[in-house]
Amino acid sequence: MVRSLPHAATAAAALHQRLAHAQAALAALHTPKQGKTPFADVASLQQAAEALLKHHEVVGLLTLTYAETMQVRQVRKYGARPAETRTACKVYVTVTRDAPAIQAAERRLGWRVYGTNRPATALTLEQAVLTYRNEYLVERGFGRLKGHSLSLTPMYLADDDRATGLIRWLTMGLRVLTLLEGVVRRRLRELGEQLTGRYAGNPKRATAHPTAESLLRTFKGLVLSFVTVAGQTYRHVTPLSEVQHKILRLLDFPVTIYTELAVNSENPP
């Protein structure tokens, strides 16, 4: 069991914010508003108050005390209406913080339980914690594998060998995406720079953590054309933009891997 003090402090701040919001919402139960029907009895008020505690996730941390008062007033005779005595019931709730319960809740914040079948000689506690913290990277990879990036759907294949082959093939694509993204981010971090020009509607938008998908979309629209005149084939490629040049440099790719596609040559045999 490990406790993260920064995480505990963040969670404690969120807890006190929820407590403040819950107290404000409970106080608003008494605020008269146009079109708002006042509570007729303690039971209805209690139901509304307990619903607010659940909504703000502070059940057991606030102490609620309910009270009921009776107001009697005399109404004078008016026209055909006779004089009468009217009795109005008013219910309200007072809220106090349960300090011991809140302190106990704060002591439970920030704790995590780690379990592994690896022996301590192979995986120390520190390594286990750091591995768990990087778990989101693995989950993100699975999200790519099953999402729009790679769209893994082996369920539509009746043959197990084909399903296995598809998974292996797309896993290679996942590795390429991960490597592409990691290299660009590392180079930007080393250079202390950010990448701009990836969004047509907002060319100045910059980021030091571009995704592989957004990097590949930057190259969308490039065209390799073949034109044959008098038996001679000519090639033409769309000129690269400044941001496309920069991405190739960040990947340590020479621009010739693209420009050489336009080198004119004789027709292939």
TORLO-442757 format. One line per field, with one value per residue (C-alpha): residue in one letter; x, y, z; residue number from 1. Coordinates in steps of 0.5 Angstrom, whole numbers. Example, Ala and Ser with C-alpha at 12.3 -4.5 7.8 and 13.67 -1.06 7.14 Angstrom:
REM residues 2
aa: [a, s] .
X: [25, 27] .
Y: [-9, -2] .
Z: [16, 14] .
i: [1, 2] .
END
This chain:
REM residues 269
aa: [m, v, r, s, l, p, h, a, a, t, a, a, a, a, l, h, q, r, l, a, h, a, q, a, a, l, a, a, l, h, t, p, k, q, g, k, t, p, f, a, d, v, a, s, l, q, q, a, a, e, a, l, l, k, h, h, e, v, v, g, l, l, t, l, t, y, a, e, t, m, q, v, r, q, v, r, k, y, g, a, r, p, a, e, t, r, t, a, c, k, v, y, v, t, v, t, r, d, a, p, a, i, q, a, a, e, r, r, l, g, w, r, v, y, g, t, n, r, p, a, t, a, l, t, l, e, q, a, v, l, t, y, r, n, e, y, l, v, e, r, g, f, g, r, l, k, g, h, s, l, s, l, t, p, m, y, l, a, d, d, d, r, a, t, g, l, i, r, w, l, t, m, g, l, r, v, l, t, l, l, e, g, v, v, r, r, r, l, r, e, l, g, e, q, l, t, g, r, y, a, g, n, p, k, r, a, t, a, h, p, t, a, e, s, l, l, r, t, f, k, g, l, v, l, s, f, v, t, v, a, g, q, t, y, r, h, v, t, p, l, s, e, v, q, h, k, i, l, r, l, l, d, f, p, v, t, i, y, t, e, l, a, v, n, s, e, n, p, p] .
X: [0, 3, 0, 1, 1, 0, -6, -8, -8, -11, -17, -18, -19, -24, -27, -28, -30, -36, -38, -38, -43, -47, -48, -50, -55, -58, -58, -62, -67, -70, -69, -76, -77, -82, -86, -82, -87, -84, -83, -90, -87, -80, -80, -80, -75, -71, -71, -69, -63, -61, -61, -56, -52, -51, -51, -45, -42, -41, -46, -44, -40, -45, -50, -57, -62, -69, -74, -81, -85, -92, -94, -101, -104, -110, -114, -119, -125, -125, -132, -135, -129, -130, -125, -121, -114, -109, -104, -97, -92, -85, -80, -72, -65, -59, -52, -46, -40, -38, -30, -28, -32, -28, -21, -22, -24, -18, -14, -16, -15, -9, -8, -7, -6, -1, -1, 3, 6, 13, 18, 21, 28, 25, 20, 22, 16, 18, 19, 12, 9, 12, 10, 3, 3, 5, -1, -5, 0, -1, -9, -8, -5, -11, -15, -12, -12, -19, -21, -21, -13, -13, -20, -19, -25, -23, -30, -32, -26, -29, -22, -17, -11, -13, -16, -9, -5, -10, -8, -1, -1, -5, 0, 6, 2, 1, 8, 10, 5, 8, 15, 13, 9, 15, 21, 17, 15, 22, 26, 21, 23, 30, 30, 25, 20, 13, 10, 5, 1, -2, -9, -12, -17, -12, -5, -2, -4, 2, 3, 9, 5, 3, -1, 2, -5, -5, 2, 0, -6, -1, 1, -6, -7, 0, 0, 4, 3, 5, 5, 7, 9, 12, 13, 17, 14, 15, 13, 11, 10, 6, 11, 12, 10, 14, 11, 12, 19, 20, 16, 21, 27, 24, 24, 31, 28, 32, 27, 30, 26, 20, 23, 26, 19, 19, 26, 24, 26, 25, 18, 19, 20] .
Y: [0, 7, 14, 19, 26, 30, 26, 26, 34, 34, 30, 33, 40, 37, 34, 41, 44, 38, 40, 47, 46, 41, 46, 52, 47, 45, 53, 54, 49, 55, 60, 62, 63, 64, 58, 54, 50, 50, 44, 42, 37, 34, 28, 31, 36, 30, 27, 33, 34, 27, 27, 33, 29, 23, 28, 32, 25, 28, 23, 22, 28, 33, 33, 35, 37, 38, 43, 45, 51, 53, 60, 62, 69, 72, 74, 80, 80, 82, 83, 76, 73, 72, 73, 67, 64, 61, 56, 55, 50, 52, 46, 48, 44, 46, 44, 43, 39, 33, 34, 27, 24, 29, 28, 20, 21, 25, 20, 15, 19, 18, 11, 6, -2, -5, -13, -17, -24, -22, -23, -17, -19, -18, -12, -7, -3, 3, 0, -3, 4, 7, 1, 2, 10, 8, 4, 9, 8, 1, 3, 8, 3, -2, 4, 6, -2, -2, 5, 9, 9, 1, -1, -8, -13, -20, -22, -22, -27, -34, -37, -37, -36, -30, -27, -28, -26, -19, -18, -19, -14, -9, -9, -8, -2, 0, 0, 4, 10, 9, 10, 16, 19, 18, 20, 27, 29, 27, 31, 37, 36, 36, 43, 46, 47, 46, 44, 49, 49, 43, 46, 49, 54, 55, 55, 58, 53, 50, 43, 40, 33, 32, 25, 20, 21, 28, 28, 23, 28, 33, 29, 28, 31, 30, 27, 23, 24, 20, 24, 20, 24, 21, 15, 19, 18, 24, 25, 30, 31, 36, 41, 40, 45, 48, 44, 38, 39, 40, 33, 30, 33, 31, 24, 25, 23, 26, 30, 26, 20, 24, 29, 23, 20, 26, 24, 23, 16, 12, 7, 1, -5] .
Z: [0, -2, -1, -6, -2, -8, -10, -3, -3, -9, -7, 0, -4, -8, -2, 1, -5, -5, 2, 0, -6, -2, 4, -1, -4, 2, 4, -2, 0, 4, -1, -3, -11, -16, -18, -12, -8, 0, 3, 7, 12, 14, 10, 4, 6, 9, 2, -2, 3, 3, -5, -5, 0, -5, -11, -8, -5, 2, 5, 13, 13, 14, 20, 18, 24, 22, 25, 24, 26, 26, 24, 26, 24, 24, 17, 17, 14, 7, 3, 3, 6, 13, 18, 20, 23, 18, 21, 16, 17, 16, 16, 15, 16, 19, 17, 21, 18, 22, 23, 26, 20, 15, 18, 17, 10, 9, 12, 7, 1, -3, -2, -7, -7, -11, -13, -17, -18, -19, -14, -10, -13, -20, -19, -13, -10, -14, -20, -19, -18, -24, -28, -26, -27, -34, -35, -39, -44, -45, -45, -50, -55, -54, -55, -62, -64, -63, -65, -72, -72, -74, -73, -70, -72, -72, -70, -78, -79, -79, -79, -73, -77, -81, -74, -71, -77, -77, -70, -71, -77, -74, -68, -73, -75, -67, -66, -72, -69, -62, -65, -70, -64, -59, -63, -65, -58, -56, -61, -59, -52, -54, -58, -53, -59, -61, -67, -71, -78, -77, -77, -83, -79, -73, -76, -70, -65, -62, -58, -56, -56, -63, -64, -69, -72, -73, -76, -81, -83, -84, -90, -93, -100, -103, -110, -114, -122, -128, -134, -141, -147, -153, -149, -144, -137, -132, -125, -121, -113, -109, -106, -99, -94, -88, -83, -87, -88, -80, -79, -83, -80, -73, -75, -78, -85, -91, -95, -101, -99, -102, -107, -111, -112, -118, -121, -128, -131, -137, -137, -132, -136] .
i: [1, 2, 3, 4, 5, 6, 7, 8, 9, 10, 11, 12, 13, 14, 15, 16, 17, 18, 19, 20, 21, 22, 23, 24, 25, 26, 27, 28, 29, 30, 31, 32, 33, 34, 35, 36, 37, 38, 39, 40, 41, 42, 43, 44, 45, 46, 47, 48, 49, 50, 51, 52, 53, 54, 55, 56, 57, 58, 59, 60, 61, 62, 63, 64, 65, 66, 67, 68, 69, 70, 71, 72, 73, 74, 75, 76, 77, 78, 79, 80, 81, 82, 83, 84, 85, 86, 87, 88, 89, 90, 91, 92, 93, 94, 95, 96, 97, 98, 99, 100, 101, 102, 103, 104, 105, 106, 107, 108, 109, 110, 111, 112, 113, 114, 115, 116, 117, 118, 119, 120, 121, 122, 123, 124, 125, 126, 127, 128, 129, 130, 131, 132, 133, 134, 135, 136, 137, 138, 139, 140, 141, 142, 143, 144, 145, 146, 147, 148, 149, 150, 151, 152, 153, 154, 155, 156, 157, 158, 159, 160, 161, 162, 163, 164, 165, 166, 167, 168, 169, 170, 171, 172, 173, 174, 175, 176, 177, 178, 179, 180, 181, 182, 183, 184, 185, 186, 187, 188, 189, 190, 191, 192, 193, 194, 195, 196, 197, 198, 199, 200, 201, 202, 203, 204, 205, 206, 207, 208, 209, 210, 211, 212, 213, 214, 215, 216, 217, 218, 219, 220, 221, 222, 223, 224, 225, 226, 227, 228, 229, 230, 231, 232, 233, 234, 235, 236, 237, 238, 239, 240, 241, 242, 243, 244, 245, 246, 247, 248, 249, 250, 251, 252, 253, 254, 255, 256, 257, 258, 259, 260, 261, 262, 263, 264, 265, 266, 267, 268, 269] .
END
